[in-house]
């Protein structure tokens, strides 16, 4: 696996993690 792919996968994972964390913190959001 290339460095670029690894970086992209890492960023995507962080974004998903923060998204779910935000959703869990505010389940009544407008989402």
Buried (B, 14 or more C-beta within 10 A) or exposed (E): EEEEEEEEEEEEEEEEEEEEEEEEEEEEEEE
